[in-house]
């Protein structure tokens, strides 16, 4: 019996040791947002305020082969206020510094856009899906989950500060007609360039995306858009501006809220100033688009969106920041102001990151 126990112990030790040796290196991170949010629309409804709590928890794992190729993946356990997790696909990082994302890879133009500064915090005024004016530069960022994105190494083609990417994805063509719309095929190209002048770092990035629509009735592609953004950053101050235009098809559960969107344009601008532990930030967005809720027809009436936001954040201690934010939003549907979805919002809270 003693020999049998020793043999069993040796077997367990061997199996555990082998499993540990074969396990990829894993890490985790996340954050928790706790605060209060208030809204006051331009309509007849009274202003409201309520607790605002969100959380995020993600895991990542990676390992490097004998040939030097790094294989990495990950997943979300909690995504803000939703408990739904989401695997992040697979990434291969090659010895020359280039990368290849597989599955849910996204579009290259969005990856290479320069990041325009904006206010932080959870302040917002909710809208409705029939108001289709774009609120951000990547409004037409449509792709299928089955796809890839290739990222070049830094200083590609021998140009200092230049990076580029190419992506593509495929979906299905089973929608036929009606109010449903999905991506059949999509491709995108993105380019970014970083240079310095004295103590200022300038970043320019953008590209385009084209995505075919699987619906036979629609006039527009699922997405057709170009976007570009630029930022200039010194030690304390970062300023930026961006512009995007194009068309798209939005598909909702309700046919009356599905839209063909033409002539969409949006401009964003912002600035961020850091003074010790305090960060001041402002952001602005102005968008408009022609839309129709009937597939097969070109957009007619103009929807519009305009927002101005500001925030102040203070680093209380490592990983903990206090935030005060404010935003003012104006929306119009078919040229008519929508006071129920326009107004102001404030937020006071804390961000704890780990």
C-alpha positions as CSV (number, residue, x, y, z in Angstrom):
1,X,0.0,0.0,0.0
2,X,2.8,2.4,0.8
3,X,4.4,1.8,-2.6
4,X,1.0,2.4,-4.3
5,X,0.6,5.7,-2.4
6,X,4.1,6.8,-3.3
7,X,3.4,5.9,-7.0
8,X,0.2,7.8,-6.9
9,X,1.8,10.9,-5.3
10,X,4.6,10.8,-8.0
11,X,2.0,10.6,-10.7
12,X,0.0,13.6,-9.4
13,X,3.2,15.6,-8.9
14,X,4.3,14.8,-12.5
15,X,0.9,15.8,-13.9
16,X,0.7,19.0,-11.9
17,X,4.2,19.9,-12.7
18,X,3.6,19.4,-16.4
19,X,0.4,21.5,-16.3
20,X,2.2,24.3,-14.6
21,X,5.1,24.2,-17.1
22,X,2.7,24.3,-20.0
23,X,0.5,27.2,-18.7
24,X,0.7,30.5,-20.4
25,X,1.7,33.6,-18.4
26,X,-1.5,35.3,-17.2
27,X,-2.3,38.8,-15.8
28,X,-5.4,40.7,-14.9
29,X,-6.5,44.3,-14.5
30,X,-9.6,46.4,-14.1
31,X,-11.3,49.4,-12.5
32,X,-14.3,50.4,-10.5
33,X,-16.2,53.7,-11.0
34,X,-18.3,55.0,-8.1
35,X,-20.2,58.3,-8.1
36,X,-23.3,60.3,-8.6
37,X,-24.8,61.5,-12.0
38,X,-27.3,64.2,-12.5
39,X,-29.3,65.1,-15.7
40,X,-31.5,68.1,-16.6
41,X,-33.0,67.9,-20.0
42,X,-34.4,70.9,-21.9
43,X,-37.8,69.2,-21.9
44,X,-40.6,69.4,-19.4
45,X,-39.3,66.6,-17.2
46,X,-37.7,67.5,-13.9
47,X,-34.0,67.0,-13.4
48,X,-32.9,63.7,-11.9
49,X,-29.8,62.3,-10.2
50,X,-28.8,58.8,-9.1
51,X,-25.9,56.7,-8.2
52,X,-23.5,55.7,-11.0
53,X,-21.5,52.5,-10.6
54,X,-19.5,50.6,-13.2
55,X,-16.8,48.0,-13.1
56,X,-14.4,46.4,-15.5
57,X,-12.3,43.2,-15.0
58,X,-10.2,41.6,-17.7
59,X,-7.6,38.8,-18.0
60,X,-4.8,38.4,-20.5
61,X,-2.5,35.5,-21.2
62,X,0.6,35.2,-23.4
63,X,3.5,32.9,-24.2
64,X,6.4,33.0,-26.6
65,X,7.4,30.1,-28.9
66,X,10.9,28.9,-29.4
67,X,11.0,30.8,-32.7
68,X,10.3,34.1,-30.9
69,X,6.6,34.5,-31.9
70,X,4.5,35.8,-29.0
71,X,0.9,34.4,-28.8
72,X,-1.5,36.3,-26.6
73,X,-5.2,36.4,-25.9
74,X,-7.6,37.5,-23.2
75,X,-11.2,38.0,-22.1
76,X,-13.5,40.4,-20.2
77,X,-15.1,39.0,-17.1
78,X,-17.1,42.2,-16.5
79,X,-17.5,45.1,-18.9
80,X,-18.5,48.3,-17.1
81,X,-22.1,47.8,-15.9
82,X,-22.7,44.6,-18.0
83,X,-21.8,41.2,-16.5
84,X,-21.2,39.8,-20.0
85,X,-17.7,38.7,-20.8
86,X,-16.0,38.9,-24.2
87,X,-13.0,37.0,-25.5
88,X,-10.5,39.3,-27.2
89,X,-9.4,37.0,-30.0
90,X,-5.8,35.9,-30.7
91,X,-2.8,38.1,-31.4
92,X,0.6,36.9,-32.9
93,X,3.5,39.2,-32.3
94,X,6.5,38.5,-34.6
95,X,10.2,39.0,-34.0
96,X,10.3,42.0,-36.3
97,X,7.7,43.8,-34.2
98,X,4.7,43.4,-36.5
99,X,1.5,41.9,-35.2
100,X,-1.5,39.9,-36.5
101,X,-4.9,40.0,-34.7
102,X,-7.2,37.1,-35.5
103,X,-11.0,37.0,-34.7
104,X,-12.8,40.2,-33.7
105,X,-9.8,42.1,-35.0
106,X,-11.7,45.3,-35.8
107,X,-10.8,47.9,-38.5
108,X,-7.3,49.4,-39.1
109,X,-8.5,53.0,-39.6
110,X,-9.9,53.1,-36.0
111,X,-6.7,51.6,-34.6
112,X,-4.5,54.3,-36.2
113,X,-6.6,57.3,-35.4
114,X,-4.8,59.9,-33.2
115,X,-6.6,60.1,-29.9
116,X,-8.3,63.5,-29.5
117,X,-8.5,64.6,-25.8
118,X,-11.8,64.8,-24.1
119,X,-13.5,65.1,-20.8
120,X,-13.7,62.1,-18.4
121,X,-16.6,61.1,-16.2
122,X,-19.9,59.4,-16.6
123,X,-22.0,62.5,-17.4
124,X,-24.3,62.1,-20.4
125,X,-27.7,62.8,-21.9
126,X,-29.2,59.7,-23.6
127,X,-30.6,59.9,-27.1
128,X,-32.8,57.8,-29.4
129,X,-31.9,55.6,-32.3
130,X,-33.9,57.7,-34.8
131,X,-31.4,60.6,-34.2
132,X,-28.5,59.3,-36.3
133,X,-26.1,62.2,-36.3
134,X,-22.6,60.8,-35.5
135,X,-21.1,61.6,-32.1
136,X,-17.6,60.3,-32.7
137,X,-15.0,59.7,-35.5
138,X,-15.6,55.9,-35.7
139,X,-19.4,56.0,-36.2
140,X,-19.1,53.7,-39.2
141,X,-16.7,51.2,-37.6
142,X,-18.5,48.0,-39.0
143,X,-16.9,44.6,-39.3
144,X,-17.5,40.9,-38.8
145,X,-16.0,38.9,-36.0
146,X,-14.3,36.5,-38.5
147,X,-11.4,38.6,-39.7
148,X,-7.8,39.8,-39.2
149,X,-5.8,43.0,-38.7
150,X,-2.2,43.2,-39.5
151,X,-0.1,45.9,-37.7
152,X,3.3,46.9,-39.1
153,X,6.3,47.3,-37.0
154,X,7.4,50.8,-35.9
155,X,9.2,52.9,-38.5
156,X,7.8,50.9,-41.4
157,X,9.3,51.2,-44.9
158,X,12.3,52.9,-43.3
159,X,10.3,56.0,-42.3
160,X,10.8,57.1,-38.7
161,X,7.5,57.3,-36.8
162,X,5.4,55.7,-39.5
163,X,3.0,52.7,-38.8
164,X,0.3,51.2,-40.9
165,X,-2.3,48.5,-40.7
166,X,-4.6,46.4,-43.0
167,X,-7.7,44.6,-41.9
168,X,-10.5,42.5,-43.5
169,X,-13.4,40.4,-42.3
170,X,-16.2,38.3,-43.7
171,X,-19.8,37.8,-42.6
172,X,-22.9,36.1,-44.1
173,X,-25.3,37.1,-46.8
174,X,-28.4,35.5,-45.3
175,X,-30.4,38.6,-44.5
176,X,-32.0,39.0,-48.0
177,X,-34.2,42.0,-47.3
178,X,-36.3,43.6,-44.6
179,X,-35.0,45.7,-41.7
180,X,-32.0,43.5,-40.8
181,X,-28.5,44.4,-41.9
182,X,-25.2,42.8,-41.2
183,X,-21.6,42.9,-42.7
184,X,-21.0,40.7,-45.7
185,X,-17.4,41.7,-46.2
186,X,-15.3,44.6,-44.9
187,X,-11.8,45.9,-45.4
188,X,-9.9,48.9,-43.9
189,X,-6.5,50.6,-44.2
190,X,-5.0,52.8,-41.4
191,X,-1.8,54.9,-41.2
192,X,-0.3,56.9,-38.4
193,X,2.8,59.1,-38.2
194,X,4.5,60.5,-35.1
195,X,7.2,63.2,-35.2
196,X,8.7,65.7,-32.8
197,X,9.5,69.4,-33.1
198,X,11.3,70.8,-30.0
199,X,9.4,69.6,-27.0
200,X,6.2,69.0,-29.0
201,X,5.1,65.6,-30.3
202,X,2.8,65.6,-33.2
203,X,0.6,62.6,-34.1
204,X,-1.4,62.3,-37.3
205,X,-3.5,59.2,-38.0
206,X,-6.5,57.9,-39.8
207,X,-7.7,55.9,-42.9
208,X,-10.8,54.5,-44.4
209,X,-13.3,51.6,-44.0
210,X,-15.6,49.9,-46.6
211,X,-18.1,47.3,-45.5
212,X,-20.6,45.6,-47.9
213,X,-24.2,45.3,-46.6
214,X,-26.0,41.9,-46.8
215,X,-29.4,43.4,-47.3
216,X,-30.6,43.5,-50.9
217,X,-32.9,46.5,-50.3
218,X,-30.4,49.0,-48.9
219,X,-29.0,51.8,-51.0
220,X,-25.8,52.4,-48.9
221,X,-23.1,50.0,-47.9
222,X,-23.1,48.8,-44.3
223,X,-20.2,51.3,-43.8
224,X,-18.2,53.7,-46.0
225,X,-16.2,56.2,-44.1
226,X,-12.9,58.0,-43.9
227,X,-11.5,59.6,-40.7
228,X,-8.4,61.6,-39.7
229,X,-7.2,63.1,-36.5
230,X,-4.2,65.0,-35.3
231,X,-2.8,65.8,-31.8
232,X,0.1,68.0,-30.5
233,X,1.4,67.2,-27.1
234,X,4.0,69.0,-24.9
235,X,4.9,68.1,-21.3
236,X,1.7,69.5,-19.8
237,X,-0.6,70.3,-22.7
238,X,-2.2,68.1,-25.4
239,X,-4.6,69.5,-28.0
240,X,-6.3,67.6,-30.9
241,X,-8.8,67.8,-33.6
242,X,-10.5,65.1,-35.8
243,X,-12.9,64.8,-38.8
244,X,-14.9,61.9,-40.3
245,X,-17.4,61.6,-43.1
246,X,-19.3,58.9,-44.9
247,X,-22.5,56.8,-44.9
248,X,-23.8,53.7,-43.2
249,X,-26.8,51.4,-42.5
250,X,-28.0,51.1,-38.9
251,X,-30.0,48.0,-38.1
252,X,-32.2,47.9,-35.0
253,X,-34.6,45.4,-33.6
254,X,-37.5,47.7,-34.5
255,X,-37.8,48.3,-38.3
256,X,-39.0,51.9,-37.5
257,X,-35.6,52.6,-36.0
258,X,-33.4,51.0,-38.7
259,X,-31.8,53.7,-40.8
260,X,-30.1,54.5,-44.1
261,X,-27.7,57.3,-43.4
262,X,-26.1,59.6,-46.0
263,X,-23.8,62.6,-45.8
264,X,-22.7,61.9,-42.2
265,X,-20.0,64.3,-40.9
266,X,-18.5,64.8,-37.5
267,X,-15.8,67.0,-36.1
268,X,-14.2,66.5,-32.7
269,X,-11.8,68.7,-30.8
270,X,-10.3,68.7,-27.3
271,X,-7.6,69.7,-25.0
272,X,-6.0,68.3,-21.8
273,X,-3.7,70.1,-19.3
274,X,-1.8,68.4,-16.5
275,X,-0.7,70.3,-13.5
276,X,0.9,68.0,-10.9
277,X,-1.9,65.7,-9.7
278,X,-4.6,67.7,-11.4
279,X,-5.8,67.2,-15.0
280,X,-8.1,69.7,-16.7
281,X,-9.9,68.4,-19.9
282,X,-12.4,69.8,-22.4
283,X,-14.0,68.2,-25.4
284,X,-16.3,69.2,-28.3
285,X,-18.2,67.3,-30.9
286,X,-20.4,68.5,-33.8
287,X,-22.1,66.0,-36.1
288,X,-24.9,65.8,-38.7
289,X,-26.4,63.3,-41.1
290,X,-29.3,62.7,-43.5
291,X,-31.3,59.6,-42.7
292,X,-34.4,57.7,-43.6
293,X,-36.1,54.8,-41.7
294,X,-37.1,53.1,-44.9
295,X,-34.4,50.8,-46.5
296,X,-33.9,51.4,-50.2
297,X,-34.4,55.2,-50.0
298,X,-31.8,57.9,-49.8
299,X,-31.5,60.0,-46.6
300,X,-33.5,63.2,-46.6
301,X,-34.1,65.1,-43.3
302,X,-31.0,66.2,-41.4
303,X,-30.3,65.1,-37.8
304,X,-27.7,67.0,-35.7
305,X,-25.7,66.5,-32.5
306,X,-23.6,69.0,-30.6
307,X,-21.9,68.5,-27.2
308,X,-19.4,70.4,-25.0
309,X,-17.8,68.7,-22.0
310,X,-15.3,69.5,-19.3
311,X,-13.8,67.7,-16.4
312,X,-11.3,68.0,-13.6
313,X,-9.6,64.9,-12.1
314,X,-7.3,64.7,-9.1
315,X,-4.9,61.8,-8.3
316,X,-5.7,61.1,-4.6
317,X,-3.2,58.2,-4.4
318,X,-1.8,55.6,-6.7
319,X,-4.6,54.1,-8.7
320,X,-7.3,56.4,-7.3
321,X,-8.6,59.5,-8.9
322,X,-11.5,61.9,-8.0
323,X,-13.5,63.2,-11.0
324,X,-15.9,66.1,-11.5
325,X,-17.4,66.3,-15.0
326,X,-20.0,68.3,-16.9
327,X,-21.5,68.1,-20.4
328,X,-24.1,70.0,-22.4
329,X,-25.8,68.3,-25.3
330,X,-28.1,69.5,-28.1
331,X,-29.9,67.1,-30.5
332,X,-32.3,67.6,-33.5
333,X,-34.3,65.0,-35.5
334,X,-35.2,65.9,-39.1
335,X,-34.3,69.5,-38.3
336,X,-36.5,69.7,-35.2
337,X,-34.9,70.2,-31.8
338,X,-35.5,67.3,-29.4
339,X,-35.6,68.9,-26.0
340,X,-36.2,65.5,-24.3
341,X,-32.8,64.3,-25.5
342,X,-30.9,67.6,-25.1
343,X,-29.7,69.3,-21.9
344,X,-26.9,69.1,-19.3
345,X,-25.5,66.5,-17.1
346,X,-22.9,66.4,-14.2
347,X,-20.9,63.7,-12.5
348,X,-19.0,63.5,-9.3
349,X,-17.2,60.3,-8.5
350,X,-14.0,58.3,-8.1
351,X,-12.1,55.9,-10.4
352,X,-10.1,53.1,-8.7
353,X,-7.8,51.2,-11.1
354,X,-6.0,47.9,-10.4
